């Protein structure tokens, strides 16, 4: 049987601070909607605009902020920029939230 290392109080406090920062960063309904759609795959601003019902400027602004916070990454393909979730842990978190609240 594989033994698990116990998390120290200091490590747990640090982890809690990190998780709290992530939860704060995604606590806006429009950000959550964007992340739910990006969990399914990379999308352009135009695609997210249609899916989320927001304006192009508001979607672009949210994407820019989430990219600065290292939540998203982008890739230019031809004339379009595709955004996707950067961190696999964030993708798992969004999928878990989706399963709990949207199914």
MISEGU-817425 format. One record per atom (N, C-alpha, C, O, CB): residue number from 1; residue in three letters; atom name; z, y, x. Coordinates in steps of 0.2 Angstrom, whole numbers. Glycine has a CB too. Example, Ala and Ser with C-alpha at 12.3 -4.5 7.8 and 13.67 -1.06 7.14 Angstrom:
# MISEGU-817425
[drenkol 1,'ALA','N',[39,-28,66]]
[drenkol 1,'ALA','CA',[39,-22,62]]
[drenkol 1,'ALA','C',[39,-16,66]]
[drenkol 1,'ALA','O',[42,-17,71]]
[drenkol 1,'ALA','CB',[45,-22,57]]
[drenkol 2,'SER','N',[35,-11,64]]
[drenkol 2,'SER','CA',[36,-5,68]]
[drenkol 2,'SER','C',[39,0,64]]
[drenkol 2,'SER','O',[40,6,67]]
[drenkol 2,'SER','CB',[29,-3,70]]
***
This chain:
# MISEGU-817425
[drenkol 1,'UNK','N',[0,-6,4]]
[drenkol 1,'UNK','CA',[0,0,0]]
[drenkol 1,'UNK','C',[0,6,4]]
[drenkol 1,'UNK','O',[4,7,9]]
[drenkol 1,'UNK','CB',[6,0,-5]]
[drenkol 2,'UNK','N',[-4,11,3]]
[drenkol 2,'UNK','CA',[-5,17,7]]
[drenkol 2,'UNK','C',[1,22,5]]
[drenkol 2,'UNK','O',[2,23,-1]]
[drenkol 2,'UNK','CB',[-12,20,5]]
[drenkol 3,'UNK','N',[4,24,10]]
[drenkol 3,'UNK','CA',[10,29,9]]
[drenkol 3,'UNK','C',[7,36,9]]
[drenkol 3,'UNK','O',[2,38,12]]
[drenkol 3,'UNK','CB',[15,28,15]]
[drenkol 4,'UNK','N',[10,40,4]]
[drenkol 4,'UNK','CA',[8,46,3]]
[drenkol 4,'UNK','C',[13,51,7]]
[drenkol 4,'UNK','O',[19,50,6]]
[drenkol 4,'UNK','CB',[8,48,-4]]
[drenkol 5,'UNK','N',[11,56,10]]
[drenkol 5,'UNK','CA',[15,61,13]]
[drenkol 5,'UNK','C',[18,66,8]]
[drenkol 5,'UNK','O',[14,68,4]]
[drenkol 5,'UNK','CB',[11,65,19]]
[drenkol 6,'UNK','N',[24,67,8]]
[drenkol 6,'UNK','CA',[27,71,4]]
[drenkol 6,'UNK','C',[25,79,6]]
[drenkol 6,'UNK','O',[25,80,12]]
[drenkol 6,'UNK','CB',[35,71,4]]
[drenkol 7,'UNK','N',[24,83,1]]
[drenkol 7,'UNK','CA',[22,90,2]]
[drenkol 7,'UNK','C',[29,93,3]]
[drenkol 7,'UNK','O',[34,93,-1]]
[drenkol 7,'UNK','CB',[18,92,-4]]
[drenkol 8,'UNK','N',[29,97,8]]
[drenkol 8,'UNK','CA',[35,101,9]]
[drenkol 8,'UNK','C',[36,107,4]]
[drenkol 8,'UNK','O',[31,109,1]]
[drenkol 8,'UNK','CB',[35,104,16]]
[drenkol 9,'UNK','N',[42,110,3]]
[drenkol 9,'UNK','CA',[42,116,-1]]
[drenkol 9,'UNK','C',[38,121,1]]
[drenkol 9,'UNK','O',[35,125,-3]]
[drenkol 9,'UNK','CB',[50,118,-1]]
[drenkol 10,'UNK','N',[37,122,8]]
[drenkol 10,'UNK','CA',[33,128,10]]
[drenkol 10,'UNK','C',[26,127,8]]
[drenkol 10,'UNK','O',[22,131,6]]
[drenkol 10,'UNK','CB',[34,128,18]]
[drenkol 11,'UNK','N',[24,121,9]]
[drenkol 11,'UNK','CA',[17,119,8]]
[drenkol 11,'UNK','C',[15,120,0]]
[drenkol 11,'UNK','O',[10,122,-2]]
[drenkol 11,'UNK','CB',[15,112,10]]
[drenkol 12,'UNK','N',[20,118,-4]]
[drenkol 12,'UNK','CA',[20,118,-11]]
[drenkol 12,'UNK','C',[19,125,-13]]
[drenkol 12,'UNK','O',[15,127,-18]]
[drenkol 12,'UNK','CB',[25,114,-15]]
[drenkol 13,'UNK','N',[24,130,-10]]
[drenkol 13,'UNK','CA',[23,137,-12]]
[drenkol 13,'UNK','C',[17,140,-10]]
[drenkol 13,'UNK','O',[14,144,-14]]
[drenkol 13,'UNK','CB',[29,140,-8]]
[drenkol 14,'UNK','N',[14,138,-4]]
[drenkol 14,'UNK','CA',[7,140,-2]]
[drenkol 14,'UNK','C',[2,138,-7]]
[drenkol 14,'UNK','O',[-2,142,-9]]
[drenkol 14,'UNK','CB',[6,138,5]]
[drenkol 15,'UNK','N',[2,132,-9]]
[drenkol 15,'UNK','CA',[-3,129,-14]]
[drenkol 15,'UNK','C',[-2,133,-20]]
[drenkol 15,'UNK','O',[-7,134,-23]]
[drenkol 15,'UNK','CB',[-2,121,-15]]
[drenkol 16,'UNK','N',[4,134,-23]]
[drenkol 16,'UNK','CA',[5,137,-29]]
[drenkol 16,'UNK','C',[2,144,-29]]
[drenkol 16,'UNK','O',[-1,147,-34]]
[drenkol 16,'UNK','CB',[12,138,-31]]
[drenkol 17,'UNK','N',[3,148,-23]]
[drenkol 17,'UNK','CA',[0,155,-22]]
[drenkol 17,'UNK','C',[-8,154,-23]]
[drenkol 17,'UNK','O',[-11,158,-26]]
[drenkol 17,'UNK','CB',[2,158,-16]]
[drenkol 18,'UNK','N',[-11,149,-19]]
[drenkol 18,'UNK','CA',[-18,149,-19]]
[drenkol 18,'UNK','C',[-20,147,-26]]
[drenkol 18,'UNK','O',[-25,150,-29]]
[drenkol 18,'UNK','CB',[-20,143,-14]]
[drenkol 19,'UNK','N',[-17,143,-30]]
[drenkol 19,'UNK','CA',[-19,141,-37]]
[drenkol 19,'UNK','C',[-19,146,-41]]
[drenkol 19,'UNK','O',[-23,148,-46]]
[drenkol 19,'UNK','CB',[-15,135,-39]]
[drenkol 20,'UNK','N',[-13,150,-41]]
[drenkol 20,'UNK','CA',[-12,156,-45]]
[drenkol 20,'UNK','C',[-17,161,-44]]
[drenkol 20,'UNK','O',[-20,164,-49]]
[drenkol 20,'UNK','CB',[-5,159,-44]]
[drenkol 21,'UNK','N',[-20,162,-38]]
[drenkol 21,'UNK','CA',[-25,167,-36]]
[drenkol 21,'UNK','C',[-32,165,-40]]
[drenkol 21,'UNK','O',[-35,169,-42]]
[drenkol 21,'UNK','CB',[-26,168,-29]]
[drenkol 22,'UNK','N',[-33,158,-39]]
[drenkol 22,'UNK','CA',[-39,155,-42]]
[drenkol 22,'UNK','C',[-39,156,-50]]
[drenkol 22,'UNK','O',[-44,158,-53]]
[drenkol 22,'UNK','CB',[-40,148,-41]]
[drenkol 23,'UNK','N',[-33,154,-53]]
[drenkol 23,'UNK','CA',[-32,155,-60]]
[drenkol 23,'UNK','C',[-33,162,-63]]
[drenkol 23,'UNK','O',[-36,164,-68]]
[drenkol 23,'UNK','CB',[-26,152,-63]]
[drenkol 24,'UNK','N',[-30,167,-59]]
[drenkol 24,'UNK','CA',[-31,174,-60]]
[drenkol 24,'UNK','C',[-38,176,-60]]
[drenkol 24,'UNK','O',[-41,180,-64]]
[drenkol 24,'UNK','CB',[-27,178,-55]]
[drenkol 25,'UNK','N',[-42,174,-55]]
[drenkol 25,'UNK','CA',[-49,175,-54]]
[drenkol 25,'UNK','C',[-53,173,-59]]
[drenkol 25,'UNK','O',[-58,176,-61]]
[drenkol 25,'UNK','CB',[-51,173,-47]]
[drenkol 26,'UNK','N',[-52,167,-63]]
[drenkol 26,'UNK','CA',[-56,165,-68]]
[drenkol 26,'UNK','C',[-53,166,-75]]
[drenkol 26,'UNK','O',[-55,164,-80]]
[drenkol 26,'UNK','CB',[-57,157,-67]]
[drenkol 27,'UNK','N',[-48,171,-75]]
[drenkol 27,'UNK','CA',[-45,172,-82]]
[drenkol 27,'UNK','C',[-49,176,-87]]
[drenkol 27,'UNK','O',[-46,178,-92]]
[drenkol 27,'UNK','CB',[-38,175,-80]]
[drenkol 28,'UNK','N',[-54,178,-85]]
[drenkol 28,'UNK','CA',[-59,182,-90]]
[drenkol 28,'UNK','C',[-63,178,-93]]
[drenkol 28,'UNK','O',[-66,173,-90]]
[drenkol 28,'UNK','CB',[-63,188,-86]]
[drenkol 29,'UNK','N',[-64,178,-100]]
[drenkol 29,'UNK','CA',[-68,174,-104]]
[drenkol 29,'UNK','C',[-75,173,-102]]
[drenkol 29,'UNK','O',[-78,168,-102]]
[drenkol 29,'UNK','CB',[-68,176,-111]]
[drenkol 30,'UNK','N',[-78,179,-100]]
[drenkol 30,'UNK','CA',[-85,179,-97]]
[drenkol 30,'UNK','C',[-86,175,-91]]
[drenkol 30,'UNK','O',[-91,171,-90]]
[drenkol 30,'UNK','CB',[-88,186,-96]]
[drenkol 31,'UNK','N',[-81,176,-86]]
[drenkol 31,'UNK','CA',[-81,172,-80]]
[drenkol 31,'UNK','C',[-81,164,-82]]
[drenkol 31,'UNK','O',[-84,160,-79]]
[drenkol 31,'UNK','CB',[-75,174,-75]]
[drenkol 32,'UNK','N',[-76,162,-86]]
[drenkol 32,'UNK','CA',[-76,155,-88]]
[drenkol 32,'UNK','C',[-82,153,-91]]
[drenkol 32,'UNK','O',[-84,147,-90]]
[drenkol 32,'UNK','CB',[-70,154,-93]]
[drenkol 33,'UNK','N',[-85,157,-95]]
[drenkol 33,'UNK','CA',[-92,155,-98]]
[drenkol 33,'UNK','C',[-97,154,-93]]
[drenkol 33,'UNK','O',[-100,149,-93]]
[drenkol 33,'UNK','CB',[-94,160,-104]]
[drenkol 34,'UNK','N',[-97,158,-88]]
[drenkol 34,'UNK','CA',[-102,157,-83]]
[drenkol 34,'UNK','C',[-101,151,-79]]
[drenkol 34,'UNK','O',[-105,147,-77]]
[drenkol 34,'UNK','CB',[-102,164,-78]]
[drenkol 35,'UNK','N',[-94,150,-77]]
[drenkol 35,'UNK','CA',[-93,144,-73]]
[drenkol 35,'UNK','C',[-94,138,-77]]
[drenkol 35,'UNK','O',[-96,133,-74]]
[drenkol 35,'UNK','CB',[-85,144,-71]]
[drenkol 36,'UNK','N',[-93,138,-83]]
[drenkol 36,'UNK','CA',[-94,132,-87]]
[drenkol 36,'UNK','C',[-102,130,-87]]
[drenkol 36,'UNK','O',[-104,124,-87]]
[drenkol 36,'UNK','CB',[-92,133,-95]]
[drenkol 37,'UNK','N',[-106,135,-87]]
[drenkol 37,'UNK','CA',[-113,134,-87]]
[drenkol 37,'UNK','C',[-115,132,-80]]
[drenkol 37,'UNK','O',[-120,128,-79]]
[drenkol 37,'UNK','CB',[-117,140,-89]]
[drenkol 38,'UNK','N',[-112,135,-75]]
[drenkol 38,'UNK','CA',[-114,133,-68]]
[drenkol 38,'UNK','C',[-111,126,-66]]
[drenkol 38,'UNK','O',[-114,123,-61]]
[drenkol 38,'UNK','CB',[-111,138,-63]]
[drenkol 39,'UNK','N',[-106,124,-69]]
[drenkol 39,'UNK','CA',[-104,117,-68]]
[drenkol 39,'UNK','C',[-109,112,-69]]
[drenkol 39,'UNK','O',[-109,107,-66]]
[drenkol 39,'UNK','CB',[-98,115,-72]]
[drenkol 40,'UNK','N',[-114,114,-74]]
[drenkol 40,'UNK','CA',[-120,109,-75]]
[drenkol 40,'UNK','C',[-125,110,-70]]
[drenkol 40,'UNK','O',[-130,105,-71]]
[drenkol 40,'UNK','CB',[-122,110,-82]]
[drenkol 41,'UNK','N',[-125,115,-66]]
[drenkol 41,'UNK','CA',[-131,116,-61]]
[drenkol 41,'UNK','C',[-132,123,-60]]
[drenkol 41,'UNK','O',[-130,127,-64]]
[drenkol 41,'UNK','CB',[-137,112,-64]]
[drenkol 42,'UNK','N',[-136,124,-55]]
[drenkol 42,'UNK','CA',[-138,131,-53]]
[drenkol 42,'UNK','C',[-142,134,-58]]
[drenkol 42,'UNK','O',[-146,131,-62]]
[drenkol 42,'UNK','CB',[-142,131,-46]]
[drenkol 43,'UNK','N',[-140,141,-59]]
[drenkol 43,'UNK','CA',[-144,145,-64]]
[drenkol 43,'UNK','C',[-145,152,-61]]
[drenkol 43,'UNK','O',[-142,154,-57]]
[drenkol 43,'UNK','CB',[-139,145,-71]]
[drenkol 44,'UNK','N',[-150,155,-64]]
[drenkol 44,'UNK','CA',[-152,162,-63]]
[drenkol 44,'UNK','C',[-148,167,-67]]
[drenkol 44,'UNK','O',[-145,165,-72]]
[drenkol 44,'UNK','CB',[-160,163,-63]]
[drenkol 45,'UNK','N',[-148,173,-65]]
[drenkol 45,'UNK','CA',[-145,178,-70]]
[drenkol 45,'UNK','C',[-148,178,-77]]
[drenkol 45,'UNK','O',[-144,178,-82]]
[drenkol 45,'UNK','CB',[-146,185,-67]]
[drenkol 46,'UNK','N',[-155,178,-77]]
[drenkol 46,'UNK','CA',[-158,177,-84]]
[drenkol 46,'UNK','C',[-156,171,-88]]
[drenkol 46,'UNK','O',[-155,172,-94]]
[drenkol 46,'UNK','CB',[-165,177,-83]]
[drenkol 47,'UNK','N',[-155,166,-85]]
[drenkol 47,'UNK','CA',[-153,160,-88]]
[drenkol 47,'UNK','C',[-146,161,-91]]
[drenkol 47,'UNK','O',[-144,159,-97]]
[drenkol 47,'UNK','CB',[-154,153,-84]]
[drenkol 48,'UNK','N',[-142,163,-87]]
[drenkol 48,'UNK','CA',[-135,164,-88]]
[drenkol 48,'UNK','C',[-134,170,-94]]
[drenkol 48,'UNK','O',[-130,169,-98]]
[drenkol 48,'UNK','CB',[-130,166,-82]]
[drenkol 49,'UNK','N',[-138,175,-94]]
[drenkol 49,'UNK','CA',[-138,180,-99]]
[drenkol 49,'UNK','C',[-140,177,-106]]
[drenkol 49,'UNK','O',[-136,178,-110]]
[drenkol 49,'UNK','CB',[-144,185,-97]]
[drenkol 50,'UNK','N',[-144,172,-106]]
[drenkol 50,'UNK','CA',[-146,169,-112]]
[drenkol 50,'UNK','C',[-140,164,-115]]
[drenkol 50,'UNK','O',[-139,164,-120]]
[drenkol 50,'UNK','CB',[-153,165,-112]]
[drenkol 51,'UNK','N',[-138,161,-110]]
[drenkol 51,'UNK','CA',[-133,156,-111]]
[drenkol 51,'UNK','C',[-126,159,-113]]
[drenkol 51,'UNK','O',[-123,156,-118]]
[drenkol 51,'UNK','CB',[-132,151,-106]]
[drenkol 52,'UNK','N',[-124,164,-110]]
[drenkol 52,'UNK','CA',[-118,167,-111]]
[drenkol 52,'UNK','C',[-118,173,-116]]
[drenkol 52,'UNK','O',[-112,175,-118]]
[drenkol 52,'UNK','CB',[-115,170,-104]]
[drenkol 53,'UNK','N',[-124,176,-118]]
[drenkol 53,'UNK','CA',[-124,181,-122]]
[drenkol 53,'UNK','C',[-122,188,-120]]
[drenkol 53,'UNK','O',[-120,192,-124]]
[drenkol 53,'UNK','CB',[-120,179,-128]]
[drenkol 54,'UNK','N',[-121,188,-113]]
[drenkol 54,'UNK','CA',[-120,195,-110]]
[drenkol 54,'UNK','C',[-126,199,-108]]
[drenkol 54,'UNK','O',[-131,196,-108]]
[drenkol 54,'UNK','CB',[-115,194,-104]]
[drenkol 55,'UNK','N',[-125,205,-106]]
[drenkol 55,'UNK','CA',[-130,209,-104]]
[drenkol 55,'UNK','C',[-132,207,-96]]
[drenkol 55,'UNK','O',[-127,204,-93]]
[drenkol 55,'UNK','CB',[-129,216,-104]]
[drenkol 56,'UNK','N',[-138,208,-94]]
[drenkol 56,'UNK','CA',[-140,207,-87]]
[drenkol 56,'UNK','C',[-135,210,-82]]
[drenkol 56,'UNK','O',[-133,207,-77]]
[drenkol 56,'UNK','CB',[-147,209,-86]]
[drenkol 57,'UNK','N',[-133,216,-84]]
[drenkol 57,'UNK','CA',[-129,220,-79]]
[drenkol 57,'UNK','C',[-122,217,-79]]
[drenkol 57,'UNK','O',[-119,217,-73]]
[drenkol 57,'UNK','CB',[-129,227,-81]]
[drenkol 58,'UNK','N',[-119,215,-84]]
[drenkol 58,'UNK','CA',[-112,212,-84]]
[drenkol 58,'UNK','C',[-112,205,-81]]
[drenkol 58,'UNK','O',[-108,204,-77]]
[drenkol 58,'UNK','CB',[-109,212,-91]]
[drenkol 59,'UNK','N',[-117,201,-82]]
[drenkol 59,'UNK','CA',[-118,195,-79]]
[drenkol 59,'UNK','C',[-119,196,-71]]
[drenkol 59,'UNK','O',[-115,192,-68]]
[drenkol 59,'UNK','CB',[-124,191,-82]]
[drenkol 60,'UNK','N',[-123,200,-69]]
[drenkol 60,'UNK','CA',[-124,201,-62]]
[drenkol 60,'UNK','C',[-118,204,-59]]
[drenkol 60,'UNK','O',[-116,202,-53]]
[drenkol 60,'UNK','CB',[-130,207,-61]]
[drenkol 61,'UNK','N',[-114,208,-62]]
[drenkol 61,'UNK','CA',[-108,211,-59]]
[drenkol 61,'UNK','C',[-103,205,-58]]
[drenkol 61,'UNK','O',[-100,204,-53]]
[drenkol 61,'UNK','CB',[-105,216,-64]]
[drenkol 62,'UNK','N',[-102,201,-64]]
[drenkol 62,'UNK','CA',[-97,195,-63]]
[drenkol 62,'UNK','C',[-100,190,-57]]
[drenkol 62,'UNK','O',[-95,188,-54]]
[drenkol 62,'UNK','CB',[-97,191,-70]]
[drenkol 63,'UNK','N',[-106,189,-57]]
[drenkol 63,'UNK','CA',[-109,184,-52]]
[drenkol 63,'UNK','C',[-107,187,-45]]
[drenkol 63,'UNK','O',[-105,184,-40]]
[drenkol 63,'UNK','CB',[-116,183,-53]]
[drenkol 64,'UNK','N',[-108,194,-44]]
[drenkol 64,'UNK','CA',[-107,197,-38]]
[drenkol 64,'UNK','C',[-100,197,-36]]
[drenkol 64,'UNK','O',[-98,195,-30]]
[drenkol 64,'UNK','CB',[-109,205,-38]]
[drenkol 65,'UNK','N',[-95,198,-40]]
[drenkol 65,'UNK','CA',[-88,198,-39]]
[drenkol 65,'UNK','C',[-86,190,-37]]
[drenkol 65,'UNK','O',[-82,189,-33]]
[drenkol 65,'UNK','CB',[-84,200,-45]]
[drenkol 66,'UNK','N',[-88,186,-41]]
[drenkol 66,'UNK','CA',[-87,179,-40]]
[drenkol 66,'UNK','C',[-89,176,-33]]
[drenkol 66,'UNK','O',[-86,172,-30]]
[drenkol 66,'UNK','CB',[-89,174,-46]]
[drenkol 67,'UNK','N',[-95,179,-31]]
[drenkol 67,'UNK','CA',[-98,177,-25]]
[drenkol 67,'UNK','C',[-94,180,-19]]
[drenkol 67,'UNK','O',[-92,177,-14]]
[drenkol 67,'UNK','CB',[-105,179,-24]]
[drenkol 68,'UNK','N',[-92,186,-20]]
[drenkol 68,'UNK','CA',[-87,189,-15]]
[drenkol 68,'UNK','C',[-81,186,-14]]
[drenkol 68,'UNK','O',[-78,185,-9]]
[drenkol 68,'UNK','CB',[-86,197,-17]]
[drenkol 69,'UNK','N',[-78,183,-20]]
[drenkol 69,'UNK','CA',[-72,179,-20]]
[drenkol 69,'UNK','C',[-73,172,-17]]
[drenkol 69,'UNK','O',[-69,167,-18]]
[drenkol 69,'UNK','CB',[-69,179,-27]]
[drenkol 70,'UNK','N',[-79,170,-15]]
[drenkol 70,'UNK','CA',[-81,163,-12]]
[drenkol 70,'UNK','C',[-81,158,-18]]
[drenkol 70,'UNK','O',[-80,152,-16]]
[drenkol 70,'UNK','CB',[-77,162,-7]]
[drenkol 71,'UNK','N',[-81,160,-24]]
[drenkol 71,'UNK','CA',[-81,155,-29]]
[drenkol 71,'UNK','C',[-88,152,-30]]
[drenkol 71,'UNK','O',[-89,146,-32]]
[drenkol 71,'UNK','CB',[-79,158,-36]]
[drenkol 72,'UNK','N',[-93,156,-29]]
[drenkol 72,'UNK','CA',[-100,155,-30]]
[drenkol 72,'UNK','C',[-104,155,-24]]
[drenkol 72,'UNK','O',[-102,159,-19]]
[drenkol 72,'UNK','CB',[-103,159,-35]]
[drenkol 73,'UNK','N',[-110,152,-23]]
[drenkol 73,'UNK','CA',[-115,153,-18]]
[drenkol 73,'UNK','C',[-122,154,-21]]
[drenkol 73,'UNK','O',[-122,153,-27]]
[drenkol 73,'UNK','CB',[-115,147,-13]]
[drenkol 74,'UNK','N',[-126,157,-18]]
[drenkol 74,'UNK','CA',[-133,159,-21]]
[drenkol 74,'UNK','C',[-138,156,-16]]
[drenkol 74,'UNK','O',[-137,156,-10]]
[drenkol 74,'UNK','CB',[-133,166,-23]]
[drenkol 75,'UNK','N',[-144,155,-19]]
[drenkol 75,'UNK','CA',[-150,153,-15]]
[drenkol 75,'UNK','C',[-156,156,-18]]
[drenkol 75,'UNK','O',[-157,155,-24]]
[drenkol 75,'UNK','CB',[-150,145,-15]]
[drenkol 76,'UNK','N',[-160,159,-14]]
[drenkol 76,'UNK','CA',[-166,162,-17]]
[drenkol 76,'UNK','C',[-172,157,-16]]
[drenkol 76,'UNK','O',[-173,154,-11]]
[drenkol 76,'UNK','CB',[-168,169,-12]]
[drenkol 77,'UNK','N',[-175,156,-22]]
[drenkol 77,'UNK','CA',[-181,152,-23]]
[drenkol 77,'UNK','C',[-186,156,-26]]
[drenkol 77,'UNK','O',[-186,157,-32]]
[drenkol 77,'UNK','CB',[-179,145,-27]]
[drenkol 78,'UNK','N',[-191,158,-22]]
[drenkol 78,'UNK','CA',[-197,162,-24]]
[drenkol 78,'UNK','C',[-194,169,-26]]
[drenkol 78,'UNK','O',[-191,172,-22]]
[drenkol 78,'UNK','CB',[-200,159,-30]]
[drenkol 79,'UNK','N',[-195,171,-32]]
[drenkol 79,'UNK','CA',[-193,177,-35]]
[drenkol 79,'UNK','C',[-186,177,-38]]
[drenkol 79,'UNK','O',[-183,182,-39]]
[drenkol 79,'UNK','CB',[-198,179,-40]]
[drenkol 80,'UNK','N',[-183,171,-38]]
[drenkol 80,'UNK','CA',[-177,170,-42]]
[drenkol 80,'UNK','C',[-171,169,-37]]
[drenkol 80,'UNK','O',[-172,165,-32]]
[drenkol 80,'UNK','CB',[-177,165,-47]]
[drenkol 81,'UNK','N',[-165,171,-39]]
[drenkol 81,'UNK','CA',[-159,169,-35]]
[drenkol 81,'UNK','C',[-155,164,-40]]
[drenkol 81,'UNK','O',[-154,166,-46]]
[drenkol 81,'UNK','CB',[-155,175,-33]]
[drenkol 82,'UNK','N',[-153,159,-37]]
[drenkol 82,'UNK','CA',[-150,154,-41]]
[drenkol 82,'UNK','C',[-142,153,-39]]
[drenkol 82,'UNK','O',[-141,153,-33]]
[drenkol 82,'UNK','CB',[-153,146,-40]]
[drenkol 83,'UNK','N',[-138,154,-44]]
[drenkol 83,'UNK','CA',[-131,154,-42]]
[drenkol 83,'UNK','C',[-128,147,-44]]
[drenkol 83,'UNK','O',[-130,143,-48]]
[drenkol 83,'UNK','CB',[-127,159,-46]]
[drenkol 84,'UNK','N',[-123,145,-40]]
[drenkol 84,'UNK','CA',[-120,138,-41]]
[drenkol 84,'UNK','C',[-112,139,-39]]
[drenkol 84,'UNK','O',[-111,143,-35]]
[drenkol 84,'UNK','CB',[-123,132,-38]]
[drenkol 85,'UNK','N',[-108,134,-41]]
[drenkol 85,'UNK','CA',[-101,134,-39]]
[drenkol 85,'UNK','C',[-101,132,-32]]
[drenkol 85,'UNK','O',[-104,127,-30]]
[drenkol 85,'UNK','CB',[-97,130,-44]]
[drenkol 86,'UNK','N',[-97,135,-28]]
[drenkol 86,'UNK','CA',[-97,134,-21]]
[drenkol 86,'UNK','C',[-92,128,-19]]
[drenkol 86,'UNK','O',[-94,124,-15]]
[drenkol 86,'UNK','CB',[-95,140,-17]]
[drenkol 87,'UNK','N',[-86,128,-22]]
[drenkol 87,'UNK','CA',[-81,124,-20]]
[drenkol 87,'UNK','C',[-80,118,-25]]
[drenkol 87,'UNK','O',[-80,119,-31]]
[drenkol 87,'UNK','CB',[-74,128,-20]]
[drenkol 88,'UNK','N',[-81,112,-22]]
[drenkol 88,'UNK','CA',[-80,106,-26]]
[drenkol 88,'UNK','C',[-74,106,-30]]
[drenkol 88,'UNK','O',[-74,103,-36]]
[drenkol 88,'UNK','CB',[-81,99,-22]]
[drenkol 89,'UNK','N',[-68,108,-28]]
[drenkol 89,'UNK','CA',[-62,109,-32]]
[drenkol 89,'UNK','C',[-63,113,-38]]
[drenkol 89,'UNK','O',[-60,112,-43]]
[drenkol 89,'UNK','CB',[-56,111,-27]]
[drenkol 90,'UNK','N',[-66,119,-37]]
[drenkol 90,'UNK','CA',[-67,123,-43]]
[drenkol 90,'UNK','C',[-72,120,-48]]
[drenkol 90,'UNK','O',[-70,121,-54]]
[drenkol 90,'UNK','CB',[-71,130,-40]]
[drenkol 91,'UNK','N',[-77,116,-46]]
[drenkol 91,'UNK','CA',[-81,112,-50]]
[drenkol 91,'UNK','C',[-77,107,-54]]
[drenkol 91,'UNK','O',[-77,107,-60]]
[drenkol 91,'UNK','CB',[-87,109,-47]]
[drenkol 92,'UNK','N',[-72,104,-51]]
[drenkol 92,'UNK','CA',[-68,99,-54]]
[drenkol 92,'UNK','C',[-63,103,-59]]
[drenkol 92,'UNK','O',[-62,100,-65]]
[drenkol 92,'UNK','CB',[-64,95,-49]]
[drenkol 93,'UNK','N',[-61,108,-57]]
[drenkol 93,'UNK','CA',[-56,112,-62]]
[drenkol 93,'UNK','C',[-60,114,-68]]
[drenkol 93,'UNK','O',[-57,114,-73]]
[drenkol 93,'UNK','CB',[-53,118,-58]]
[drenkol 94,'UNK','N',[-66,117,-67]]
[drenkol 94,'UNK','CA',[-70,119,-73]]
[drenkol 94,'UNK','C',[-71,113,-77]]
[drenkol 94,'UNK','O',[-71,114,-83]]
[drenkol 94,'UNK','CB',[-76,123,-70]]
[drenkol 95,'UNK','N',[-73,108,-75]]
[drenkol 95,'UNK','CA',[-75,102,-78]]
[drenkol 95,'UNK','C',[-69,100,-82]]
[drenkol 95,'UNK','O',[-69,98,-88]]
[drenkol 95,'UNK','CB',[-78,96,-74]]
[drenkol 96,'UNK','N',[-63,100,-79]]
[drenkol 96,'UNK','CA',[-57,98,-82]]
[drenkol 96,'UNK','C',[-55,102,-88]]
[drenkol 96,'UNK','O',[-53,100,-94]]
[drenkol 96,'UNK','CB',[-51,98,-77]]
[drenkol 97,'UNK','N',[-56,109,-87]]
[drenkol 97,'UNK','CA',[-54,114,-93]]
[drenkol 97,'UNK','C',[-59,113,-98]]
[drenkol 97,'UNK','O',[-57,113,-104]]
[drenkol 97,'UNK','CB',[-55,121,-90]]
[drenkol 98,'UNK','N',[-66,111,-97]]
[drenkol 98,'UNK','CA',[-71,110,-102]]
[drenkol 98,'UNK','C',[-69,104,-106]]
[drenkol 98,'UNK','O',[-69,104,-112]]
[drenkol 98,'UNK','CB',[-78,109,-98]]
[drenkol 99,'UNK','N',[-67,99,-102]]
[drenkol 99,'UNK','CA',[-65,92,-106]]
[drenkol 99,'UNK','C',[-59,93,-111]]
[drenkol 99,'UNK','O',[-59,90,-116]]
[drenkol 99,'UNK','CB',[-64,87,-101]]
[drenkol 100,'UNK','N',[-54,97,-108]]
[drenkol 100,'UNK','CA',[-48,98,-112]]
[drenkol 100,'UNK','C',[-49,103,-118]]
[drenkol 100,'UNK','O',[-47,101,-124]]
[drenkol 100,'UNK','CB',[-43,101,-108]]
[drenkol 101,'UNK','N',[-53,108,-117]]
[drenkol 101,'UNK','CA',[-54,113,-122]]
[drenkol 101,'UNK','C',[-60,114,-126]]
[drenkol 101,'UNK','O',[-60,117,-131]]
[drenkol 101,'UNK','CB',[-52,120,-119]]
[drenkol 102,'UNK','N',[-65,110,-124]]
[drenkol 102,'UNK','CA',[-72,111,-127]]
[drenkol 102,'UNK','C',[-75,105,-130]]
[drenkol 102,'UNK','O',[-80,105,-132]]
[drenkol 102,'UNK','CB',[-77,114,-122]]
[drenkol 103,'UNK','N',[-71,99,-129]]
[drenkol 103,'UNK','CA',[-74,93,-132]]
[drenkol 103,'UNK','C',[-70,91,-138]]
[drenkol 103,'UNK','O',[-71,86,-141]]
[drenkol 103,'UNK','CB',[-74,88,-127]]
***
